Amino acid sequence: MVELHSNFTIDGSKETVDGVYPTNHAQHETVEITHGFNDWFECGFYIFTSITEGQGWQWVGDHIRPRVAVPKKWHWPVGVSISNELGYQRRQYSPDTWTWEIRPIVDQKVGRWYWSLNPTLDRSFHGENVHQASYFRPTRNSAMT
């Protein structure tokens, strides 16, 4: 699978802060290439870019995302998986250049509704926050299909 993710920052930082470029009116284009190897393992690769006034179109960095899941044939009432995203981003775009994100995912589709709980545990391996402990960010999503 190949996907293009496009995001635009309507109201972001307007000045360079600690060497990180401003984000105001930045257009971000990300190419995601994901391959499912079987019913319990997939691996994704991301190529991040940014388009801003004054910087033009720039390569931001790359991430790799292996994900393991409970196979559907086990017939669990909810989907359960864990995703690990490891990657590099240039210092001009993040104060932390090497990072690791662990994301356990619990999700379910009920009729036309889909919900997921996918908190993250983030860790910096190089950059300003390398000496800080990992931090937790809860995330939940729902949608109607």
VEXMAR-957835 format. One record per residue (C-alpha): residue number from 1; y, z, x. Coordinates in steps of 0.02 Angstrom, whole numbers, plus 50000, padded with zeros to 5 digits. Each point is the difference from the previous one (the first is absolute). Layout:
N
@num->NUM	yy->Y	zz->Z	xx->X
...
% end
This chain:
145
@num->1	yy->50000	zz->50000	xx->50000
@num->2	yy->50175	zz->49959	xx->50061
@num->3	yy->50153	zz->50075	xx->49914
@num->4	yy->50187	zz->49993	xx->50029
@num->5	yy->50096	zz->50160	xx->49959
@num->6	yy->50188	zz->49978	xx->49976
@num->7	yy->50122	zz->50145	xx->49987
@num->8	yy->50190	zz->50008	xx->49999
@num->9	yy->50104	zz->50155	xx->50040
@num->10	yy->50145	zz->50000	xx->49878
@num->11	yy->50089	zz->50154	xx->50069
@num->12	yy->49948	zz->50056	xx->50174
@num->13	yy->50078	zz->50066	xx->50159
@num->14	yy->50151	zz->49899	xx->50055
@num->15	yy->50007	zz->50048	xx->50184
@num->16	yy->49879	zz->50013	xx->50145
@num->17	yy->49940	zz->50181	xx->50006
@num->18	yy->49915	zz->50064	xx->50159
@num->19	yy->49957	zz->49821	xx->50048
@num->20	yy->49923	zz->49954	xx->49831
@num->21	yy->50076	zz->49845	xx->49920
@num->22	yy->50091	zz->50015	xx->49832
@num->23	yy->49894	zz->49968	xx->49845
@num->24	yy->50136	zz->49950	xx->49877
@num->25	yy->49956	zz->49833	xx->49918
@num->26	yy->49847	zz->49980	xx->50112
@num->27	yy->49866	zz->49879	xx->49941
@num->28	yy->49826	zz->50053	xx->50055
@num->29	yy->49857	zz->49875	xx->50002
@num->30	yy->49824	zz->50063	xx->50037
@num->31	yy->49845	zz->49893	xx->50019
@num->32	yy->49840	zz->50094	xx->49954
@num->33	yy->49831	zz->49929	xx->50049
@num->34	yy->49853	zz->50100	xx->49928
@num->35	yy->49815	zz->49967	xx->50009
@num->36	yy->49865	zz->50093	xx->49903
@num->37	yy->49844	zz->50012	xx->50107
@num->38	yy->49891	zz->50077	xx->49864
@num->39	yy->50019	zz->50106	xx->49842
@num->40	yy->50054	zz->50154	xx->50098
@num->41	yy->50104	zz->49937	xx->50148
@num->42	yy->50153	zz->49889	xx->50021
@num->43	yy->50127	zz->49978	xx->50138
@num->44	yy->50179	zz->49942	xx->49984
@num->45	yy->50128	zz->49941	xx->50127
@num->46	yy->50188	zz->50000	xx->49968
@num->47	yy->50138	zz->49903	xx->50086
@num->48	yy->50170	zz->50077	xx->49960
@num->49	yy->50165	zz->49904	xx->50012
@num->50	yy->50180	zz->50035	xx->49953
@num->51	yy->50148	zz->49887	xx->49964
@num->52	yy->50172	zz->50081	xx->50017
@num->53	yy->50177	zz->49942	xx->50028
@num->54	yy->50038	zz->50005	xx->50185
@num->55	yy->49816	zz->50009	xx->50052
@num->56	yy->49928	zz->49847	xx->49915
@num->57	yy->49812	zz->49992	xx->49969
@num->58	yy->49908	zz->50124	xx->50113
@num->59	yy->49822	zz->50056	xx->50028
@num->60	yy->49991	zz->50187	xx->49960
@num->61	yy->49819	zz->50042	xx->50042
@num->62	yy->49817	zz->49993	xx->49950
@num->63	yy->49876	zz->50120	xx->49919
@num->64	yy->49813	zz->49999	xx->49975
@num->65	yy->49925	zz->50084	xx->49846
@num->66	yy->49812	zz->50035	xx->49990
@num->67	yy->49945	zz->50070	xx->49831
@num->68	yy->49833	zz->50072	xx->49945
@num->69	yy->49955	zz->50030	xx->49818
@num->70	yy->49863	zz->50070	xx->49891
@num->71	yy->49905	zz->49843	xx->49944
@num->72	yy->50019	zz->49953	xx->49815
@num->73	yy->49810	zz->49995	xx->49984
@num->74	yy->49999	zz->50189	xx->50016
@num->75	yy->50088	zz->50004	xx->49828
@num->76	yy->50120	zz->50142	xx->50039
@num->77	yy->50122	zz->50034	xx->49856
@num->78	yy->50148	zz->49965	xx->50115
@num->79	yy->50026	zz->49894	xx->50154
@num->80	yy->50006	zz->50098	xx->50163
@num->81	yy->50050	zz->49930	xx->50169
@num->82	yy->50092	zz->50042	xx->50159
@num->83	yy->50118	zz->49884	xx->50090
@num->84	yy->50061	zz->50022	xx->50180
@num->85	yy->50151	zz->49900	xx->50053
@num->86	yy->50041	zz->49996	xx->50186
@num->87	yy->50142	zz->49901	xx->50070
@num->88	yy->50149	zz->49959	xx->50107
@num->89	yy->50178	zz->49968	xx->49946
@num->90	yy->50143	zz->49956	xx->50118
@num->91	yy->50121	zz->50142	xx->50043
@num->92	yy->50146	zz->49903	xx->49921
@num->93	yy->49913	zz->50022	xx->49830
@num->94	yy->49925	zz->50175	xx->50011
@num->95	yy->50028	zz->50155	xx->50108
@num->96	yy->49809	zz->50013	xx->50008
@num->97	yy->49919	zz->49848	xx->50080
@num->98	yy->49814	zz->50045	xx->49987
@num->99	yy->49941	zz->50081	xx->49838
@num->100	yy->49843	zz->50043	xx->49902
@num->101	yy->49989	zz->50020	xx->49812
@num->102	yy->49847	zz->50072	xx->49915
@num->103	yy->49995	zz->49962	xx->49814
@num->104	yy->49862	zz->50068	xx->49887
@num->105	yy->49998	zz->49901	xx->49837
@num->106	yy->49932	zz->50050	xx->49830
@num->107	yy->50024	zz->49869	xx->49864
@num->108	yy->49933	zz->49939	xx->49834
@num->109	yy->50021	zz->49856	xx->49879
@num->110	yy->49986	zz->50048	xx->49816
@num->111	yy->50019	zz->49850	xx->49885
@num->112	yy->50168	zz->49921	xx->50041
@num->113	yy->50059	zz->50154	xx->50096
@num->114	yy->49983	zz->50035	xx->50185
@num->115	yy->50045	zz->50162	xx->50088
@num->116	yy->49986	zz->50058	xx->50180
@num->117	yy->50034	zz->50153	xx->50103
@num->118	yy->50028	zz->49951	xx->50182
@num->119	yy->50089	zz->50132	xx->50104
@num->120	yy->50030	zz->49969	xx->50185
@num->121	yy->49986	zz->50105	xx->50156
@num->122	yy->50114	zz->49924	xx->50132
@num->123	yy->49999	zz->50028	xx->50188
@num->124	yy->50108	zz->49932	xx->50140
@num->125	yy->49920	zz->49965	xx->50169
@num->126	yy->50155	zz->49934	xx->50088
@num->127	yy->50182	zz->50027	xx->49957
@num->128	yy->50121	zz->50132	xx->49939
@num->129	yy->49877	zz->50090	xx->49886
@num->130	yy->49850	zz->50004	xx->50118
@num->131	yy->50017	zz->50189	xx->50024
@num->132	yy->50008	zz->50035	xx->49813
@num->133	yy->49846	zz->50041	xx->49900
@num->134	yy->49925	zz->49870	xx->49884
@num->135	yy->50089	zz->49994	xx->49834
@num->136	yy->49934	zz->49977	xx->49824
@num->137	yy->50077	zz->49884	xx->49869
@num->138	yy->49927	zz->50003	xx->49824
@num->139	yy->49996	zz->49833	xx->49909
@num->140	yy->49938	zz->49951	xx->49828
@num->141	yy->50003	zz->49834	xx->49908
@num->142	yy->49959	zz->49935	xx->49828
@num->143	yy->50014	zz->49831	xx->49921
@num->144	yy->49946	zz->49900	xx->49850
@num->145	yy->49912	zz->49834	xx->50033
% end
